[in-house]
Amino acid sequence: MADNTQKMIREIKERCFLAAVFFSAALAVLPLIAVLGYVFVKGIGALDLNFFTQLPAPVGDPGGGMANAMVGTFILVGIACLVGLPVGIFGGIWLAQYGSGKRGFIIRYSADVLSSLPSIVIGIFAYVLIVATMKRFSAIAGGFALGIIMIPVVTRTTEEMVKMVPRTLYEAGLALGLPEWRVSLQIVFRTAWNGIFTGVILAVARIMGETAPLIFTAFNTMYWNLRIDQPMASMTVQIYNYAISPFSQWQAKAWAGSLTLVFIILMVTLVVRKYSKRVYYG
């Protein structure tokens, strides 16, 4: 009888624990579902073909869209990747393999501090360094600011993924007579690529939602512009301009732009997570 009672008590405790875990997980997901649902409800009504193919329309004119801002966003992200990925990936490989001393500690600490800086501070830095030098806003400055934001995320992710590669693979490559740089790139980097790729996508998803750095650097334009040495439109800045306007038509466009941006980030993340394991280098 006592054994049955203890067994029942254990089952009750186990079920209570599982219920608490499930409830906690639901609470963690609920804000995301609420935000996505609200953005969908507010933005779906303003989406049409013109939104994806036309330029922003003046107040009072029907139609209009964010075609230039969508293209500009991808250009800015591309420039940011050119700036941030080489530094972040190679820096992470160096930290994982050679960063056990004082220099490694300083670099890790600097990366952690950089990742915690407000993005507007990085935007002001890019403004002083590039915009003030060039005497104009440009996509180069915007991409540079976003690239700096990417660096600490990619660096720390790359370091952790490379550390997970078995040391025996590295030593086997050296035993075959390969130089260290070839072992690092063709064996270690290739093995850790899936995890590194995930970190890269997380960094891209973060910078696609940045607004403050672009206000100080790429600024914005209501027209088509593909020159990277000139101001360039972006979805986040365009959404911001629409959202703070007193016109209901523009506010509806802001919700539609928010929904589109969320959808783009979601699709990029899902596609990359699905196909990254099929990508090999070396």
N, C-alpha and C positions, 0 to 999 in steps of 0.2 A: 504493500500500500504506500509506504514511504517512498519507494523507488518511482512509482507512478506519479506521485505528487511532485517530486523533484523534476521528473521528465516533463510534466506539464508546465512547471514554472520556467524551465529552460526554453520550451517552445514559445511560451508567452513572451519571454524576454527577447528571443530571436525575432519574433514577428514585430514586436515593438521597435526593435532596432532597425529592421528592414523598412518599416513604415516611416521611421524618422529619417532614414537615408533617402528614401524616395521623395518625401516631402521637401527635404533640403534641396535635392536635385531639381524638383519642380519649381521651387522658389528661385533657383539660380537661372532657370530657363525662362521663367515667366516674364521678367522685364524685357528680354529680347523679343519674345512673341508679342508683347504689348506694343513695343516700339514699332516693330515691323508691321503689325496689323494696323496701327494708327496711321503710319506713313502710307500704307497701301490704300486705305480708305480715303485719305485726304488727297492723294496724288493721282489715283487711277483715272479720275474724271477729267483731268487736264491733259492726259496723254493721247496723242494721235500721231499720224504720220508726219504732219508738219513740225511737230516738236523735235523730230529726229533729222529733219532735212532743211529747215529754214533757220535764218538768223533771228535774233530777238527783235520783236516788233515794238514800235513806240506805244506809249500808253494810249489806249482808246482804239488802236487798230486791232482787228481780229487776227487770230493765228499767231504765228511766230514760234520760235523754238530755241533750242540750245545746240544746234549742230556745230557751230564754231567752238563752243565751250567743250563739247565732248572730244573733238579732235585735239584741241589745245591741251586737255587733261592728259591724253595719251602721250602727246609730245613732251610735256613736262615730266611725266613719269619716266619716259625713255631717257631723257637727259639725266634725271636723278639716278637711274640705274647705272648709267655710264660713270657717274661720279662716285656713287656709294658702294656698288657691288665689288669692284676690284679692291678698294681699300678694305672693305669689311671682310671679304672672303680670305684674301691673303693675310690680313691682320689676324683673323681667327685661326688660320693654319699655323702661323708663327707662334701665337700664344699657346696653342695646344701642344706644340712640339718643342718649343724653345723658351717659353715664357714662364719658367719656374722660379726665376730670380727676381731681383728688385725691379728691373725694367718691366717685367711682365706684370708685377703688382701695380706699377704706376699706370700702365696702359689699361689694365682692367678697371682700375679705379676711375681713370679718365673717361672710359667708355660708359661706365655706370653713371657718372655725373652728367655726361653729355645726353644720355637717354632720359634723364630726369629734368633737363632744362625745358622751360616753356618754349613752345615752337615760335612764339612771337619774338623771343630773344634771338633765335637763330635767323629769323627773317630780318631783324634789324642789323645783325652782323653781315648778312649777305647784301643788305642795302648799302652799308658803309663800304664794303669791300668791292662790290661790283657796280651797283647802280650809281653810286656817287662817282665812281671812276669813269664809267661809260657815259655819264650825264643823261641817262634815260633808263626807264624800266625795260626789262627784257625777259624772254623765256630762259635765257642762259642763267640769269640771276635766280629765277624761280626754281629751275632744275637743280642749281647748286645748293640752294637752301634745303630743298627736299632731300637731296643726296646726303647732306650732313645728318639729317634726321634718320636716314636709313643706316648709316655706318654703325652705330653701337648695337642696333638690333641684329644686323647681319654678322657683326664681329662675334658677339657673344654666342649666337646660335651656331655659327661655324665652329667655334672653339669647342663647344659641348659635343657636337656631332663628331668631330675629329677625335676627341678623347674616347669616344665609344668604339672606335675602330681598334680591333685587337693589336696589341703591340707586336705580336708575332708576324703579322703581315708586313709591317714596316721593316722588321729585322730580316725577313725572308727576301724582301726586295734588295736590301743592302748586301745580303749574302750572295745574291746573283750578280753582283758587280754593278748595279745601277747607281748612278749618282743620287744624292739626297733629294735634289729638286725633282727628279723624275719619279722617285718613289712617292714623294708628297703629292704630286699632281696626278700621276697615272694610277696609283694604287690607293693611297689614303683618301685623296679627294674623290675619286670615283666611288669608293666604298661608302663614303659619308654623304654622297650627293643628294640622296632622297631627303634626308633630314635638313641639309643645307637649303635645298630648294623650298622646303616648307617654310623655313625662316625667311627666305627671300620674299615669298608671297605674303607672309605676315607683314613684312616691312612695306611692301608695295601697297597692301590694303590700308596700312596706317597713313601713308603719305597721300593717298588718293582722297582722304577726308580732311586734309589740312587746308585751312583758309588763311590764318594770320600771316604765315610767311609769304604767301603769294600776294597779299595786299601790298606788302613792302617791296616786292621784287618784280613779279610778272605783271602786276596791276590787273588790268582787264581791258577788253575792247568789245564793242558790240558788232564788230565786222570780222570778216575772214582775214586771217594773217598767219602765214606759215613761216615767216622769217623769225628765227630764234633770237635775233638781236633787237627785236621790237616787242612792245607789250603784247601779251597773248591772253586770250580768254581761257578761263577754267571753270569747271562746273561748280566748285565750292564757292568761289568768289561771286559767280553769277547767282547762285542760290542765295547767298548772303545779301546781295543787292536787291534781289526780288523780295526777300523775306522782310527787310526793314522798310520797304516802300509802303505807302498808305493805300495803294491800289489793290483791290481784291483780285484783279486779273493777274497781276504780277505775283501776288501771294500764292495763287493757285499754281502758277508756273514754278514757284519755289518748291512746293510740295511735289510736283511732278518731277522736278530735277532731283530732289532727294530720293524719291522712289527709284529713279533710273540709276543713280549713283550706287544705292544699296544693291540693286540687282546686278550691276556690273561687278562690284566687289564679290558678291556671292557667287556669280558664275565663274569668275576667274579662279576663285578659291576652290570650287568644286571640280572644275576641269583639271586644274593643275594637280590637285590631290589624287585625282583618278588616274592621270596619265604619267605622273612623275616617276613611277616605278618602272615605266617602260623606256625611260631615257637613260642612255649610257654614254659615257665619254671616255676617251682614251683609246 
